Amino acid sequence: MTTPGTTPLTTADLVEGWRRVGVREGMALIVHSSLSSLGRVEGGAAAVVASLREAVGPSGTVAVPTFTTDTVRDPAPEQVGPPGPETAERRAAVPLFHAELPSRTGAVAEALRTLPESLRSTHPQVSVAAVGAHAREVTARRSLGFAVGRESPFGALHDLGGYVLLVGVGHNRNTFLHYAETFAPNRRLKLRRFPMAIQGERVWIEAPCVGDDNDTHFPLVGREFEEQAGIREVLVGDAPCRLVPVRDLIPFAVRRLTELLAADGSGAA
């Protein structure tokens, strides 16, 4: 094992690290990561992706968020009624989602997305890219409303008995907590707005989704689950990493989010 902060981590070092975190062959992972948190990595983000694929083996699946919420979005959400020329021009400049549209979800996610064999789901704002045995199954799901809910790639990963691998990031980056909130009776709500091409015509779509947490409850719920489940933090390079089983997390998170949202009076009645 390479000592953190000295010589660069190799792919072999990373595979050994993922093993210590708990990653095993055949697992379906969604990886939320910060490349810089690992320290120096020989081969950069591509080496991280290669190490994850090696760790899960040919029967496993590695998925990453490839969100485009900062690109495919309404530049004038406050506009009501027909837009004026300036607003119409700004909206016309917003790109339609397509599989090659870059994501700013991180270097590791982009390295996986750009692999020739990578598949990507098709939600205009909340897509997921995946490689491996169940990549097609994961990326085939899409719901325009509640984009991280039951009929999304996150629902597919849940059905596969998947795991969340947090690499140098906290539960404020764990999209499965948004997935859990879709099942809470008092879930917080927001409206997504994005352009799509429907029968050759460019139209703007409005779709409901769970609201943003903004570090309000997710860090607490994640920490409580880790304590209850006995999940330990493991350093890989310089990065604190945790492996979270989705099927165990969801019922716990739904219960705790329901309680916390009721206590602070937020969410739907």
Buried (B, 14 or more C-beta within 10 A) or exposed (E): EBEBEEEBBBBBBBBBBBBBBBBEEEBBBBBBBBBEBBBBBBBBBBBBBBBBBBBBBEEBBBBBBBBBBEBBBBEBEEBEEEBEEEBEEBBEEBEEBEBEBEBEBBBBBBBBBBBEEBBBBBBBBBBBBBBBBBBEBBBEBBBBEBBBBBBBBBBBBBBBEBBBBBBBBBBBBBBBBBBBBBBBEBBBEEEBBBBBEEEEEEEEEEBBBBBEBEEBBBBBBBEBBBEEBEBEEBBBBBBBBBBBBBEBBBEBBBBBBBBBBEEEEBBEE
